[in-house]
Amino acid sequence: MKKLKKASIWRVLALLLVLAAISVSLAASAAKSEAAGSTYNYAEVLQKSLFFYEAQQSGELPSWNRVTWRGDSALKDGSDVGRDLTGGWYDAGDHVKFGLPMAATTTMLAWGAVEYPDAYTNSGQMPHLLNNLRFVNDYFLKAFTNDTPGQYEFYGQVGKGGPDHSWWGSAEVLDYEMTRPSYKITTTCPGSELAGETAAAMAASSIVFRNSGDTAYANLLVSKAKKLYDFADTYRGKYSSCITDASSFYNSWSGYQDEIVWGAIWLYRATGDATYLAKAEAEYNNLNTENQSTDRSYRWTQAWDDKGYGSYVLLAKLTGNQKYITDAQRWLDFWTVGVNGNRVTYSPGGQAVLDQWGSLRYAANTSFVAFVYSDWLASVGGSQTLVSRYHDFGVRQINYILGDNPRNSSYVIGFGNNPPRNPHHRTAHGTWLDSLQSPEMSRHILYGALVGGPSTANDAYTDDRGDYVMNEVATDYNAGFTSAVARMYKEFGGTPLANFPVAETPDSAELFVEAGNNGQSATETKVRLYIRNHSAWPARALDGSAKFRYYFTLDGAATPANINLSFSYSECGTGSTLTGPHQFSGNIYYAEFSCKNRVIYPGGQSEHRAEVQFVIGSTVAWNPNNDWSYQSLSPQGTTPQVYQYITLYDGNSKVWGVEPNGTPVPTSTGTAVPPTNTPGPSATPSSTPLPPTPTNTPAPGASYCSVDYVISNQWGNGFQAEVKITNRSSAAINGWTLIWTFDGNEQMGQGWNAVITSSGSRVTASNSAGHWNGNMSANGGSVAFGFQGSHNGTVLIPDDFVLNGFACNDTGGTPVPTTVPPTATTVPPTATTVPPTATTVPPTATTVPPTPTTVPPTATTVPPTPTTVPPTATKPPSGAACTVTYSIASQWNSGFTATISIANNSTAAVNGYNLVWSYGAGQTVTSGWNAAFAQSGSTVTASNTASHWNGTIRPGASVSFGLQGTHTGSNPLPTQFTLNGILCSN
């Protein structure tokens, strides 16, 4: 072989080095590309994610709010305690202002700007971030109503969860539906989680404001944060033990130790005061650990309840101490490669799924903190393997959310391919009927909101508003996500939309009139009219200010003196007037009806409309055919139609209709959509006023419906009744109103699972079509509700029931001319045992305690019994077989939930039951649902009466109920169950 010259050798070596460098560069690029997956316009995502927070604003909206379909709301917040507590954010699709998740959200948002300020500045989003941070911090400042040491007082919630969650309507009109109580923590009933997290939120936000040049506001936040932290540290206690309403929605499962550490960390970052860092390190050793281990918790993640994971990362970054590094990496390894064989569950498409509720929220939170740790590790020359592992995890999870998934669909509303359209969000839905189903499509686009996502690790998702597991949105869902997206923009770029947001326009008329001919003769014209409020841009009320004008022509010998005006029926309340004739121009006059003392708002079937039947009479012959407001009225006996020739006013502002102008009638600019579940009235003789149309009245036929009314308990001067309605017809009943009259001296008391009102002896119980207990399927579907009442010696069974305007019995329905004003708000029983409804809350170690935010009322709970009256139960035949299944639904630290089902394997019905079992490890039942519970020592009895909806077990059928309890580390399953004295298998 020919030898190469020395110079040639060096040329070859140089070429080889270049090729090697190119190869390394290509490999690195390939690795980066693989980690990045699909790339998206991250600036647009960041832009829209911040917009979502403006859609969540409560109180008076600031001038910079960009959501054209939102308006001021909850302007009375704090009035019950003489404080101004307006402002802040609604936590999710509902309207309670929960302080702990609000503060945790604020800290996470601010943290993103502390770590990646240039991402916000370069993307043009810093002004929007600052606006939103100031808005929420201003609310915290209001809520800190006493900052004097020793007298601390902080309001941590406005609104009550139960009533709020039972109504489905827009924020702007919620004050017409309910009162909103205010809840606080004090030095005598403290809340360290709430005070500590709010201190962290203010401290983190102060850094962002200081960096932006607003030193005065930053100093104010720091001074308040110091006092709130002192409140949290000096007066230690669990906040949800004082603000007890929060315990059913945002209970403190992890305790307050994490907020003690977390608050100190952020005060150190905000002030540089080393005493706060020393405090954080000293308190760190008390953070939660895995069960039966000294390892810090690692099988959950950073979320509104637990800040331990963020504390690992920040203390590692601030100190470089190996123990914090070890804890941070153990946690992040659990989310990536696994720890000792344990790893978070992954879907086939690559989503890290921690829990069914808000699964994408947890993946996004972890992604952001993983970015922070990876970037710090890279800055100190840490392991490149770990840097890439944690960085690439974050990239993959965020891109999965944006569309890099098996569905090729975005999970961010208003962004990307095939995004969700129907989140579980009341105001974005824009219903006027208090109905989850109507209208079918949400009327607004809730840009930037991250939905909960797949409920299990199968990449499956359904855009269904009623599925609150997959489609809930919440401020805390977006917090870590927003910060993670800022980091993605920093690396991958993007361009914000120049024309965002485009103002929405109404999809149809919002305030309008429906009218029809109610009878006409030679001397009078009768009109039936509805004022409708479908407003949603924003939702608003006609608060005693609605009036309409009917225009007519005086011709022939008629003069104003010949005209007589009257109304035969009105839902506008006392004080309403019909005046006129008033001259419009020439011989055209109008009658004006003022709907006083009546609020018409988009809050339910009866709330959103008002009916008026009026008469224009004349003492001389009357020719209505050339009247402006008569020209196309729907014929007598038909359903009133949307009608533009009667004008509607809100005060002095015309909001609907066309006035006479002598020109061809203009075409309506929008077509209002009448409620789908309000059928037209039947023909009624013109000589009598028509009763209001009943809600959702199917045509009666043979055996239309039946009512079972049972006195289930009686004592002294009190009684308890259970009522069951069965639909015997071939058409579904969607929304119902049942009316009856007490036959004795009974008086209505407290009810459950329906809205129950009474006037004298007449009782009305109702539920809307959108309520869980508001629908009866055809051919046997049923609903049940109950109530307590008082009596004066005799309790009689009513024998006349009217369902949606038709007599209801066992033989068929007969039309009854009864006024049926359906109402839509259903208030669940306040004194019954309600199952826990926390927002997918992490116990620190392994499993998760129960259920989500925005949970509809849980079936029917067992009503309270005023005296100790044991439920009656029929014993199954001797030797009858039964099977009991007892399973632990969730377990955490010292708590658990269990579900129990009883199957009747015999050939005879079990009418009422007492199920008895014993615990073997000291477990205690703390609450339950769908049965009554009693415990004596280790023995537990769960019971239901035969008259209760869940109290009868037919042959071959089963019933289920559940409980929440405590344990002391061991929670074995019971091994023996007896049903009404008979041993069951299990």
Salt bridges, closest charged atoms under 4 A:
GLU44 OE2 - LYS48 NZ 2.65
GLU54 OE2 - ARG66 NH2 2.77
ASP77 OD2 - LYS97 NZ 2.86
ASP77 OD1 - ARG180 NE 2.73
ASP84 OD2 - LYS142 NZ 3.30
ASP94 OD2 - HIS165 NE2 2.69
GLU115 OE2 - ARG269 NH1 3.11
GLU115 OE1 - LYS317 NZ 2.41
ASP118 OD2 - LYS490 NZ 2.75
ASP147 OD2 - LYS224 NZ 2.54
ASP147 OD2 - LYS227 NZ 3.63
GLU153 OE1 - ARG83 NH2 3.36
GLU153 OE2 - LYS184 NZ 2.72
ASP164 OD1 - HIS165 ND1 3.97
GLU172 OE2 - ARG70 NE 2.53
GLU197 OE1 - LYS307 NZ 2.62
ASP214 OD2 - ARG134 NH2 2.27
ASP233 OD1 - ARG236 NH2 2.55
ASP233 OD2 - LYS279 NZ 3.04
ASP245 OD1 - LYS160 NZ 3.61
GLU259 OE2 - LYS307 NZ 2.65
GLU283 OE2 - ARG236 NH2 2.83
GLU283 OE2 - LYS279 NZ 3.04
GLU290 OE1 - ARG299 NE 3.70
ASP295 OD1 - ARG330 NH2 3.48
ASP327 OD1 - ARG330 NH1 2.94
ASP333 OD1 - ARG389 NH1 2.85
ASP375 OD2 - ARG487 NE 2.75
ASP392 OD1 - HIS391 ND1 2.74
ASP476 OD2 - ARG361 NH1 2.62
GLU491 OE1 - HIS391 NE2 2.68
GLU491 OE1 - ARG487 NH1 2.90
GLU504 OE1 - HIS444 ND1 2.79
ASP507 OD1 - ARG443 NH2 3.12
GLU510 OE1 - ARG540 NH1 3.23
GLU514 OE1 - ARG532 NH2 2.95
GLU524 OE2 - LYS526 NZ 3.52
GLU592 OE2 - LYS547 NZ 3.93
GLU592 OE1 - ARG549 NE 2.71
GLU611 OE2 - ARG528 NE 2.73
